[in-house]
Amino acid sequence: MFQRGYVLRVAILIVFSMVLGCSKSVRYGDSKGIETVSIEFGSTDLQKIAEEMTRSMLVSQLVVTGNRPLMTVQDVKNLTSEYIDTRAITDSIRTELARSGVVRFVVDEEAMAQQVSELERQQDGEYYNQEVIAERGKMLGAAYRLEGSIRSIVKQNSDVKDVYYKVNLQVWEIQTGILEWSDETDIRKIRD
Amino acid sequence: MLLRLIGIFVSACVLAGCQSLSQYEVELNQVSEAILSGQLDDALGLHERRYVTANQLLYFLEAGELYWLKGDYDQALKFWRAADQLVQAWESLARLDTGLIAQDVGSVLINDKVKSYQGYDFEKVMLTTRIALTHLMTGDVAAARVAIKATHEREAIIERFRERQALLVAQEDTQISYRIDDLNGYPIETIDASELNSLRNSYQNAFSHYLAGFIYEQLNEPSLSAPGYRKAIQLKSNHPVLRAGLIGLEKRIKRPDDDGYTDLLIVYEEGLSPAKMSFEINGLVAHDGAITYVPFSVPVYSARSELPQSSVTVADDVIEFSPDIVDIDLMSRRSLKDEMPAIIARSLLRSGLKVSMQSAADDLDESGAVGDLVALATIVTESADDRSWRLLPARIGVGRVLMDRGTHHIEFRSGSSKRSMDVVVDGKYMLLFMRRVGAQWYVKQVFFD
């Protein structure tokens, strides 16, 4: 009886997996929908952080009373043990702020090499109209820099995994070293 | 029902043919002998002759390793990509769970070698790590990034799959309870040592994460590089090279390209991954109210070999160096230990089926000829699954040093074996790869601006 039951179970599994194999398809999902595929840092977390931080910055004194301040984006340090591309967070925030038109961004350290390369290409090239090329020494330096960090606390036992993320962003005035804006948001995910 | 099973059994034996009877270690012995004597072309020729009978995944994995050692990176990538496609198919099944269980049906009737070889979890992780390493060797850091990202995504899939599997096993009301300790005469110490049990799991390795840190660092992505170094430290705590990787990250990223120094990463690999053999045991199976002894086989490793003392001498500075970041030998044993309860359960189930079939055959044919045939097939086909990616190194180590650019004399020592050479150190970063197999040293290098 035991063997017969096993063979029957295996047969059912084979048929079931064949059916599943046939029914696989590709579909589009809602890019803003809540993603709970795994407990690791995901698209919903990224969007939540970017939206909350952008909203907070848009109502800050720096943005409301400032005259379209010039800002540069620096590193958001990943202090977790997860592979989180924090540039995706800062890119989203920068895009939203730039779209609002209340903050202007200048080239950051990461893109500086490309910026300089393009300037030199125009300066040194014989193919460009020298009257309208970008001139050296005209780039604007940022008045403020955006930086931050993401940390996590992970607790796990045999039944439950609990992950807590804390994201902190700050805007510093470069000339004076004054902290002009700071905010933090947290996310807690539990899998059981 | 049993008569039908006899028919299936005999048919399956015929269909499974050589694959169920062959010894992987014997098959690969000539290939590994050729590597030990430095005859890589011979090794490749011998391996290519195995193409028809070999399991596809294993064939691709071993072929990739041979071309990698030879320095033919295009061919290595071709075979490893083919292997990776098969592993990706496994990943798709792992997400659904069900398909993987269904594939075990042949192993219940004949032996575990009938199962299509899906690779051990640590082999799946090492595969994309090796693809990343090969891309680095060709100077394509962006492609290496894609492969190393796939490595940690694969680790996450394996982690989730194994968690779900453990949950299912815990919930299952199993009718067979047999512990490793019950295996009479089995050298239990080969798969149950304190250092083996101290591994977090059988598939994560510090080298893959350290390499991820190194690749992301080159691409100036500190938010991804830091967790790579951090995870490596978690897997191999208190290792000075790994700790220095994380501590010095910010300083290294800000280092100018033209300061005249090169950040040299030395990857040092030793030996071949351990070979498995078949170990025969007499198990107890209940049949018709009586307890019967039946022979069944489980895989076994030979005792672990001692780690040789190694060092690297750069100019006159001796750096104590040990291939101790990843111990694939240990990971292989841990994998077997984790899998052993399932292997024993399948073996006992198979033995029970075979006893039932022989009994039914004896009832069917009073002359005993059919019963003898089934008994013979039972003995002949009872052999443990000894397959594994054998050409992987047994151990991996890393060293890292900031050197002034130019030609340097570097000497490697491992036990009584040594290799010295002049190396041109250049670029902002450089990777020097060394692999020792027996008395042979395989060396490769690449630098990155």
Interface residues (C-beta under 8 A of the other chain):
Chain A: F2 Q3 R4 Y6 V7 V10 L13 I14 F16 S17 L20 G21 K24 S38 E40 D75 V76 K77 N78 L79 T80 S81 E82 Y83 I84 D85 T86 R87 E110
Chain B: M1 L5 S92 L93 L96 T98 G99 I101 A102 D104 V105 V108 K149 H152 A156 R160 Q175 A212 N220 E221 P222 S223 L224 A226 P227 G228 R230 K231 Q234 L349 G352 L353 S356
